[in-house]
Amino acid sequence: MLGLNDRLSILIYHRVLPVPDPLLPDEVDAARFDRQVRVLKQYFNLLPLQEAVAALFARRLPPRAATITFDDGYADNLTVAGPILARYGVPATVFIATGYLDGGCMFNDIVIEAIRRSRKERINLDFIGLGATEIGSVEARRALIGRLPEMLKYLSEDERLSKARRIATAAEAEPPSDLMLTSGQLRDLRRLGIVIGAHTITHPILTRLSSREAREQIAGGRARLEDILGERVTLFAYPNGKPHEDFGAEHVQMVAGLGFDAAVSTAWGAASSASDRFQLPRFTPWDVSPARFALRLFLSRLNPPPDPLPVPKEGALGQHRADSLET
Protein backbone atom coordinates (compact mmCIF):
# COMPACT_ATOMS: atom_id res chain seq x y z
CA MET A 1 0.00 0.00 0.00
CA LEU A 2 1.28 3.44 -0.91
CA GLY A 3 1.97 5.76 2.01
CA LEU A 4 1.86 9.53 2.25
CA ASN A 5 5.64 9.65 1.98
CA ASP A 6 5.26 8.08 -1.46
CA ARG A 7 3.85 11.34 -2.82
CA LEU A 8 5.36 14.14 -4.87
CA SER A 9 3.54 17.45 -5.11
CA ILE A 10 4.42 19.18 -8.39
CA LEU A 11 3.19 22.77 -8.31
CA ILE A 12 2.32 24.55 -11.54
CA TYR A 13 2.58 28.31 -12.08
CA HIS A 14 2.51 30.44 -15.21
CA ARG A 15 3.22 34.06 -14.34
CA VAL A 16 4.34 35.87 -11.20
CA LEU A 17 3.17 39.48 -11.52
CA PRO A 18 5.00 42.36 -9.84
CA VAL A 19 1.74 43.55 -8.21
CA PRO A 20 -1.86 42.26 -8.08
CA ASP A 21 -3.78 42.73 -11.32
CA PRO A 22 -7.55 43.37 -11.06
CA LEU A 23 -8.00 41.91 -14.54
CA LEU A 24 -6.15 38.70 -13.63
CA PRO A 25 -7.20 38.03 -10.03
CA ASP A 26 -6.16 34.35 -10.13
CA GLU A 27 -2.62 35.12 -11.28
CA VAL A 28 -0.03 35.05 -8.51
CA ASP A 29 1.77 38.31 -7.67
CA ALA A 30 5.21 38.71 -6.08
CA ALA A 31 4.00 39.13 -2.49
CA ARG A 32 1.69 36.13 -2.72
CA PHE A 33 4.37 34.00 -4.39
CA ASP A 34 6.85 35.00 -1.67
CA ARG A 35 4.37 33.85 1.01
CA GLN A 36 3.78 30.56 -0.78
CA VAL A 37 7.47 29.86 -1.21
CA ARG A 38 8.01 30.54 2.50
CA VAL A 39 5.25 28.06 3.38
CA LEU A 40 6.75 25.48 1.04
CA LYS A 41 10.22 26.03 2.46
CA GLN A 42 8.91 25.61 6.02
CA TYR A 43 6.75 22.51 5.57
CA PHE A 44 8.04 20.67 2.50
CA ASN A 45 11.23 19.19 1.16
CA LEU A 46 11.72 21.10 -2.08
CA LEU A 47 13.63 19.27 -4.79
CA PRO A 48 14.52 19.86 -8.45
CA LEU A 49 11.98 18.05 -10.61
CA GLN A 50 14.52 15.69 -12.18
CA GLU A 51 15.88 14.67 -8.78
CA ALA A 52 12.39 14.36 -7.30
CA VAL A 53 11.16 12.07 -10.09
CA ALA A 54 14.25 9.87 -9.78
CA ALA A 55 13.71 9.55 -6.02
CA LEU A 56 9.98 8.91 -6.46
CA PHE A 57 10.45 5.90 -8.70
CA ALA A 58 13.42 4.62 -6.70
CA ARG A 59 11.12 4.79 -3.62
CA ARG A 60 13.56 7.00 -1.73
CA LEU A 61 11.56 10.20 -1.78
CA PRO A 62 11.90 12.30 1.39
CA PRO A 63 8.71 13.03 3.34
CA ARG A 64 6.55 15.95 2.16
CA ALA A 65 8.40 16.19 -1.15
CA ALA A 66 7.44 18.98 -3.53
CA THR A 67 8.79 20.76 -6.59
CA ILE A 68 7.89 24.00 -8.41
CA THR A 69 7.26 24.31 -12.14
CA PHE A 70 6.28 27.14 -14.50
CA ASP A 71 4.73 26.83 -17.95
CA ASP A 72 5.11 28.83 -21.17
CA GLY A 73 8.17 31.04 -20.62
CA TYR A 74 7.06 34.43 -19.33
CA ALA A 75 9.77 37.03 -18.70
CA ASP A 76 8.50 37.57 -15.15
CA ASN A 77 9.65 34.03 -14.32
CA LEU A 78 13.13 35.58 -14.41
CA THR A 79 12.51 39.16 -13.32
CA VAL A 80 9.94 38.58 -10.55
CA ALA A 81 9.97 34.90 -9.55
CA GLY A 82 13.71 34.43 -10.04
CA PRO A 83 14.88 36.68 -7.20
CA ILE A 84 12.32 35.17 -4.81
CA LEU A 85 13.41 31.62 -5.62
CA ALA A 86 17.06 32.65 -5.24
CA ARG A 87 16.38 34.36 -1.90
CA TYR A 88 14.99 31.15 -0.42
CA GLY A 89 17.32 28.79 -2.27
CA VAL A 90 14.37 27.01 -3.91
CA PRO A 91 14.77 25.04 -7.17
CA ALA A 92 12.30 25.23 -10.04
CA THR A 93 11.70 24.08 -13.61
CA VAL A 94 10.40 26.35 -16.40
CA PHE A 95 8.77 24.76 -19.46
CA ILE A 96 9.23 26.89 -22.57
CA ALA A 97 7.06 27.21 -25.69
CA THR A 98 9.93 28.27 -27.95
CA GLY A 99 7.90 29.93 -30.69
CA TYR A 100 7.23 32.89 -28.39
CA LEU A 101 10.80 33.60 -27.32
CA ASP A 102 12.30 36.90 -28.43
CA GLY A 103 9.21 39.05 -28.82
CA GLY A 104 6.40 36.56 -29.46
CA CYS A 105 2.97 36.62 -27.85
CA MET A 106 0.63 33.70 -27.20
CA PHE A 107 -2.92 33.94 -28.55
CA ASN A 108 -4.45 34.23 -25.08
CA ASP A 109 -2.13 37.11 -24.19
CA ILE A 110 -2.97 38.90 -27.43
CA VAL A 111 -6.61 38.76 -26.30
CA ILE A 112 -5.96 39.70 -22.67
CA GLU A 113 -3.71 42.64 -23.50
CA ALA A 114 -6.01 43.87 -26.27
CA ILE A 115 -8.91 44.12 -23.82
CA ARG A 116 -6.67 45.66 -21.16
CA ARG A 117 -5.12 48.29 -23.45
CA SER A 118 -8.21 49.27 -25.42
CA ARG A 119 -9.43 52.82 -24.90
CA LYS A 120 -12.85 51.94 -26.25
CA GLU A 121 -16.04 51.54 -24.21
CA ARG A 122 -17.43 48.89 -26.55
CA ILE A 123 -16.02 46.62 -29.24
CA ASN A 124 -17.69 44.69 -32.04
CA LEU A 125 -17.13 40.94 -31.71
CA ASP A 126 -19.66 39.77 -34.29
CA PHE A 127 -17.03 37.49 -35.87
CA ILE A 128 -17.03 35.28 -32.76
CA GLY A 129 -20.75 35.55 -32.10
CA LEU A 130 -20.70 38.09 -29.27
CA GLY A 131 -21.78 41.21 -31.14
CA ALA A 132 -21.25 44.66 -29.61
CA THR A 133 -19.60 44.04 -26.23
CA GLU A 134 -19.20 46.50 -23.37
CA ILE A 135 -15.68 46.91 -21.96
CA GLY A 136 -16.13 50.21 -20.18
CA SER A 137 -15.50 48.88 -16.66
CA VAL A 138 -12.94 46.70 -14.91
CA GLU A 139 -15.66 44.14 -14.21
CA ALA A 140 -16.68 43.95 -17.86
CA ARG A 141 -13.08 43.61 -19.04
CA ARG A 142 -12.30 40.97 -16.41
CA ALA A 143 -15.36 38.93 -17.44
CA LEU A 144 -14.44 39.13 -21.13
CA ILE A 145 -10.81 38.22 -20.43
CA GLY A 146 -12.06 35.15 -18.57
CA ARG A 147 -14.29 34.15 -21.48
CA LEU A 148 -12.49 34.85 -24.74
CA PRO A 149 -9.39 32.60 -24.42
CA GLU A 150 -11.61 29.64 -23.55
CA MET A 151 -13.71 30.31 -26.67
CA LEU A 152 -10.61 30.22 -28.88
CA LYS A 153 -8.48 27.57 -27.17
CA TYR A 154 -9.68 24.52 -29.10
CA LEU A 155 -9.76 26.11 -32.54
CA SER A 156 -7.00 25.23 -34.98
CA GLU A 157 -3.74 27.11 -34.38
CA ASP A 158 -4.23 29.31 -37.42
CA GLU A 159 -7.85 30.09 -36.58
CA ARG A 160 -7.27 30.92 -32.93
CA LEU A 161 -4.37 33.23 -33.80
CA SER A 162 -6.39 34.89 -36.58
CA LYS A 163 -9.33 35.51 -34.24
CA ALA A 164 -7.05 36.76 -31.45
CA ARG A 165 -5.56 39.30 -33.87
CA ARG A 166 -9.03 40.34 -35.02
CA ILE A 167 -9.96 40.96 -31.38
CA ALA A 168 -6.86 43.16 -31.03
CA THR A 169 -7.87 45.04 -34.18
CA ALA A 170 -11.40 45.53 -32.88
CA ALA A 171 -9.96 46.81 -29.60
CA GLU A 172 -7.51 49.05 -31.47
CA ALA A 173 -4.66 47.75 -29.34
CA GLU A 174 -1.23 46.40 -30.32
CA PRO A 175 -0.08 43.08 -28.79
CA PRO A 176 2.92 43.36 -26.44
CA SER A 177 6.36 42.12 -27.47
CA ASP A 178 7.95 41.86 -24.03
CA LEU A 179 5.80 39.36 -22.12
CA MET A 180 7.92 36.33 -22.95
CA LEU A 181 11.57 35.57 -22.30
CA THR A 182 14.28 36.45 -24.78
CA SER A 183 16.95 33.88 -25.61
CA GLY A 184 19.38 35.86 -23.44
CA GLN A 185 16.97 35.89 -20.52
CA LEU A 186 16.48 32.15 -20.94
CA ARG A 187 20.21 31.66 -20.51
CA ASP A 188 20.11 33.99 -17.48
CA LEU A 189 17.35 31.85 -16.00
CA ARG A 190 19.44 28.74 -16.47
CA ARG A 191 22.43 30.44 -14.83
CA LEU A 192 20.25 30.98 -11.76
CA GLY A 193 20.02 27.20 -11.49
CA ILE A 194 16.50 26.98 -12.91
CA VAL A 195 16.05 23.85 -15.03
CA ILE A 196 14.56 24.36 -18.50
CA GLY A 197 12.04 21.93 -19.96
CA ALA A 198 10.30 21.67 -23.34
CA HIS A 199 6.70 22.74 -23.95
CA THR A 200 6.47 22.44 -27.79
CA ILE A 201 6.98 25.30 -30.24
CA THR A 202 3.61 27.07 -30.41
CA HIS A 203 1.68 25.48 -27.52
CA PRO A 204 -0.86 23.60 -29.65
CA ILE A 205 -3.53 21.19 -28.45
CA LEU A 206 -1.74 18.00 -29.45
CA THR A 207 -4.95 16.03 -29.98
CA ARG A 208 -5.90 18.50 -32.75
CA LEU A 209 -2.71 17.80 -34.72
CA SER A 210 -1.64 15.01 -37.02
CA SER A 211 0.94 12.59 -35.63
CA ARG A 212 3.63 14.21 -37.78
CA GLU A 213 2.73 17.71 -36.63
CA ALA A 214 2.65 16.67 -32.96
CA ARG A 215 6.06 15.04 -33.20
CA GLU A 216 7.51 18.12 -34.92
CA GLN A 217 6.13 20.35 -32.16
CA ILE A 218 7.54 18.19 -29.37
CA ALA A 219 10.93 17.53 -30.94
CA GLY A 220 11.30 20.99 -32.49
CA GLY A 221 10.72 22.83 -29.24
CA ARG A 222 13.35 20.76 -27.49
CA ALA A 223 15.85 21.20 -30.35
CA ARG A 224 15.54 24.99 -30.15
CA LEU A 225 16.11 24.97 -26.40
CA GLU A 226 19.13 22.71 -26.68
CA ASP A 227 20.57 25.00 -29.34
CA ILE A 228 20.12 28.06 -27.09
CA LEU A 229 21.35 26.42 -23.89
CA GLY A 230 23.98 24.04 -25.22
CA GLU A 231 22.76 21.18 -23.05
CA ARG A 232 20.34 18.27 -23.17
CA VAL A 233 16.69 19.02 -22.30
CA THR A 234 15.13 16.04 -20.55
CA LEU A 235 11.72 17.17 -19.25
CA PHE A 236 8.47 17.92 -21.08
CA ALA A 237 5.10 19.50 -20.24
CA TYR A 238 2.01 18.84 -22.38
CA PRO A 239 0.38 22.09 -23.58
CA ASN A 240 -2.84 22.72 -21.67
CA GLY A 241 -2.16 19.30 -20.22
CA LYS A 242 -5.53 17.56 -19.72
CA PRO A 243 -5.34 13.81 -20.43
CA HIS A 244 -7.66 12.64 -23.24
CA GLU A 245 -8.71 16.18 -24.10
CA ASP A 246 -5.34 17.82 -24.78
CA PHE A 247 -3.02 14.85 -25.22
CA GLY A 248 -3.49 11.13 -25.71
CA ALA A 249 -1.62 7.87 -25.30
CA GLU A 250 -0.01 8.44 -28.71
CA HIS A 251 1.66 11.60 -27.41
CA VAL A 252 2.83 9.88 -24.23
CA GLN A 253 4.55 7.31 -26.43
CA MET A 254 6.06 10.06 -28.58
CA VAL A 255 7.56 11.83 -25.58
CA ALA A 256 9.04 8.61 -24.25
CA GLY A 257 10.28 7.56 -27.68
CA LEU A 258 11.98 10.91 -28.24
CA GLY A 259 14.14 10.25 -25.18
CA PHE A 260 12.67 12.55 -22.56
CA ASP A 261 13.10 11.35 -18.98
CA ALA A 262 9.72 12.49 -17.63
CA ALA A 263 6.68 14.60 -18.54
CA VAL A 264 4.04 16.50 -16.61
CA SER A 265 0.34 17.06 -17.25
CA THR A 266 -2.25 19.29 -15.59
CA ALA A 267 -4.21 16.38 -14.14
CA TRP A 268 -4.87 17.46 -10.55
CA GLY A 269 -3.15 15.63 -7.71
CA ALA A 270 0.13 14.38 -6.29
CA ALA A 271 2.29 11.80 -8.06
CA SER A 272 3.18 8.43 -6.56
CA SER A 273 5.50 5.62 -7.58
CA ALA A 274 2.44 4.04 -9.22
CA SER A 275 2.16 7.04 -11.57
CA ASP A 276 3.36 7.03 -15.17
CA ARG A 277 6.55 9.09 -15.30
CA PHE A 278 5.37 10.52 -18.62
CA GLN A 279 2.01 11.63 -17.21
CA LEU A 280 2.86 13.13 -13.82
CA PRO A 281 -0.01 15.13 -12.23
CA ARG A 282 0.41 18.65 -10.88
CA PHE A 283 -1.22 20.95 -8.33
CA THR A 284 -2.38 24.50 -9.08
CA PRO A 285 -1.72 26.77 -6.03
CA TRP A 286 -4.55 29.29 -6.31
CA ASP A 287 -5.33 29.95 -2.63
CA VAL A 288 -4.54 33.48 -1.43
CA SER A 289 -4.22 32.71 2.29
CA PRO A 290 -0.95 30.93 3.20
CA ALA A 291 -2.82 28.70 5.67
CA ARG A 292 -5.40 27.65 3.08
CA PHE A 293 -2.66 27.17 0.51
CA ALA A 294 -0.78 24.81 2.84
CA LEU A 295 -3.97 22.98 3.84
CA ARG A 296 -5.08 22.44 0.25
CA LEU A 297 -1.63 21.21 -0.69
CA PHE A 298 -1.59 18.71 2.17
CA LEU A 299 -5.13 17.55 1.34
CA SER A 300 -4.19 17.02 -2.29
CA ARG A 301 -1.69 14.41 -1.10
CA LEU A 302 -4.39 12.36 0.63
CA ASN A 303 -6.30 11.58 -2.56
CA PRO A 304 -5.28 8.69 -4.81
CA PRO A 305 -3.19 9.86 -7.78
CA PRO A 306 -5.23 10.31 -10.96
CA ASP A 307 -5.37 7.34 -13.30
CA PRO A 308 -2.93 7.74 -16.19
CA LEU A 309 -3.90 7.17 -19.80
CA PRO A 310 -3.46 3.50 -20.69
CA VAL A 311 -0.36 3.22 -22.85
CA PRO A 312 0.89 0.01 -24.50
CA LYS A 313 3.94 -1.41 -22.79
CA GLU A 314 5.64 -2.39 -26.06
CA GLY A 315 8.01 -0.21 -27.99
CA ALA A 316 9.40 3.07 -26.79
CA LEU A 317 7.95 3.12 -23.33
CA GLY A 318 9.38 -0.15 -22.05
CA GLN A 319 10.26 0.28 -18.42
CA HIS A 320 9.80 4.07 -18.67
CA ARG A 321 13.55 4.68 -18.80
CA ALA A 322 13.85 4.00 -15.08
CA ASP A 323 17.61 4.13 -15.08
CA SER A 324 17.85 7.45 -16.95
CA LEU A 325 16.61 9.43 -13.99
CA GLU A 326 19.11 8.13 -11.48
CA THR A 327 21.37 10.90 -10.24
N, C-alpha and C positions, 0 to 999 in steps of 0.2 A: 504493500500500500504506500502511495506517495505521501510524504509528510510536507509540512509547511516550509521546511528548509529546502525542499526540492522545488523551489519556485523562484523564477526570475521575473521581476517587474521591469519591463522595458517601457519607459515613458516616451511619448511622442509630442514634440512641439513643432511649430512652423516658424512663427516670428516671435521676437521679444521686442516690444515697442519701447521707445524711450520713456513715454508717458502714456497714461490711459487714453484710449481713443473712443469717444462716444459713438462713433460709427461702427466700431469693431469691439463691442464690449466683452466678447469671449476671448479676444486675443490677449495674451499675457504681456504685461508691461514690466519694466526693469525692477520696480520695487516688489511687485508680486513674484517675479521670478527669483529675486534674491531671497525672499521669505521661503519659497518652496525649496530652493537649493539648501538653505540652512536646515530645514526640516529633514530633508533627505540625508544631509551630512550627519545629523544628530541620531537618526533612527535606523538608517540603512547602511549596508556595505555597498558603496558605489564602485563599480568596476567598468573598465572599457568593454564595449559590446563583444569584441572578439574573444577577450579573456573570459567574460561571463558565460558565453555560449560554450566554450571549451570546457569550463568547469561544470556547467549544467549537465552536459552529456557524459562527462567523466564521473558524475555523481560526487563531486567534491566542491559544490557550491557553498560559500559561506552563508550563514543565516541572514535573512532579510536582505538578499542580494537585489540590487537594482542598477539600471543603467539609463542614461539620457540619450535620446536621439532627436534630431531635427530633420524635417523634410523640405526639399525644394531648392534651398540655396540662397536664402535672403541675406542681404548685406548686414542686417542687424544681428545675424548670428555671430558675426565677427565684432561689430562695433558696440553692441549692447550686451549680448549674452557672453561674448568672449571674456571681457574683464571680470564678470561675475564668476564664471567658471574658474578662471585663473585665481581669483581671490580665495576661493574655497578649496582649490586643488582638486576639482571635480572633472573627471573625464567625460567626453561626449563623442557622439558620431553624428556627422551631418551628411545626409543623402542629397546629391546634387542632380537636378535636371539640367544637363549641360547646354541645351539649346538656348537657355536664358542667361547664361553668363555673358558678361561684357556688354551690358546695355539692353538685354531682352526684357520682356514683360509677359507673364503668364496671362491667359485669357481672363481668368477671374480677377486679376489685379487691374487689367485694362478696364473692366466693368466697374470695380470698386472705386478706382481713382477717377474715372469719368464722372461718376455720380458725386463723389466728394468735391471735385474741382469745378463742377458746372456752376455757372452764375445764373442759370435759368431757374424759374419757378416751376416750370412744367416742361416735359419733353415728350415727343411723339414716338411711341414704341409700337406702332401698328405692325411692323414687320415681325414682331414676336408675339403678337396677339394681345398686347396690353393697352394699346391706344394711347390717348393723351394721359400722362402720368404726372401727378403732383410730386415735386421734390423740393418744395419751399420750406421744409422744416427738417430738423435733425431726425425726428421720428420717422418722417416719410422716407428720407434718404436711407436711414438704417434698415427699414423694412424692405426697401427695394434692393439694397445691397445683400440682404439675407436671401432674397428670392431669385435674383437674376442668375448668379453662377450655377445654382441648382438646375435652372431651366436649360442652361446651355451645356452642362457637364457631359451628358451622354450623347451629344451630337457628334458627328465626325469631326476630326481635328480641323479640317478646312472650314467647315460650317460654323463651328463654335468660335473660331478666330474671326471669321468674317462678321458674324453677328456681334461679337464683342467690339469690333472696330466700328460697326454701324451705331452701336450704343454710344461710343465715344464721340462719333460725329454728331449724333442727335444732341448730345450734352454739350457740344462745342468745347471739348476738353481734350488735350493731348495726353497720351499715356506717358507715364514716367519712364526714365531710362536708368534710374539709379537704385531701384528696389533690390536688384539681385547682385550677387557677388561678381566682381571682376576676376579674371584669371590670377592677377596679382594678389587680390584679397584672399582667394582660395589658397594660394601658397602661404599667405600669412596665417590663415586659420590652421593649416597643417603644422606650421612652425610653433603654434601654441600647444601642440600635442593633440589637437582634435583629429580624430580619424575621419577620413572621407570615404563615403560609400556611393554607389551608383543608384540612379533613380530614373533611368532612361534618358532620352534626348529631349523630347518635347512633352513628357508627362501625359501620354495617351492612356485611354482605357484599353488595356491589352486585349480584352475580350472582343473589342470592336475592330481589331486588326487581323489581317491575314497572318499565318504562321511566319512567313518571311518577314513581314513588316515588324512583327513583335520581336523577332530575333534581332533584327537590325537595330531596333530601339534599345534593347537590353545590352547588346554587345557594343553598339556604337557609343552609347553614353559612357560605358566603362573605358573604352579605348581613348576617348577624349580626356577623361580624368587622368588616366595613366600617362598620357602624353604631357599634360600640364604638370603633374606632380613628380613624374619620373620614378614611380613605384607601383607595385601591384595593388589593385583595388579588389578586395575580397568579399565585400558585403553589399547587399542589394535590398532596396525597398520597392515594393510594388506600388505604382501610382494609384492613388485613391485607396487601394489596398483591401477592398472587401472581397473575401473569397466568393467564388461563383460569379458574382456580379462584375467585378473589376479584373479578376484574373482567375484562370482555371488550372486544372491539373497539368495541362499542356505547358503552361508557362512556368510552373514549378519545375517540371522536367527540363525545360530550357535553361533555367537559372542554374540548376545543378549540373547540367551537361556542359555549360559554358565555363565551369570551374570555379564558381563562387563558393565560398565556405558556408554561408548562411544567408537567409533572407527574412525580412520582416513584413508583416501585413498590418492592417488596422483592425483585425478581429480583436474584440475587447477581452482582456484578461491577462493573466500571468502565465508565462511559459513553464513547463515542467520537462523532465527528462523523457516523458512520453510524447512530447510535442515533436512535430516535424521541423527539423532545423531550417528548412526552406519555407516555412510558413509560421514563423514565430509571432504570437499575438503581442499587442502593445496596449498601453493604458494612456488615455488622454487626461491630463491633469487640469480640469477646468474649474475646480473649486477655488473661490477667492480666499476664504478663511484658511490659515495654515492648519488649524485643528481639523477642519472638515477635509482638507486635502490629505492629511496624514491618515485620517480614519478611512476615507474612501480607498486609499491606496492599500491599506492593510486588509480591508474587506475584499478587495479585488483578488487577493491572494487566497481567500478561503474557497472561492468557487472553483469547480473543475475547469481545467484549461479547455478552450473551445476545440471542437473536433476539427482536425485538419481535413482538407480535401483528400479524397482517396487517390493515391498516385501509384501506378504500377511499380513493382519492386525491380523489374528488369531494367536493363540498360543503364542510363547515366546515373540514376539515383543510387543504385546499389546500397551500400551501407551508409549513405548520406555523408561520405567523406569524413568519417569519424576522426581519422588520424590527422586530417589537415588542420584541425583547430587546436591541436595540442600546442601549448606554448612552453 
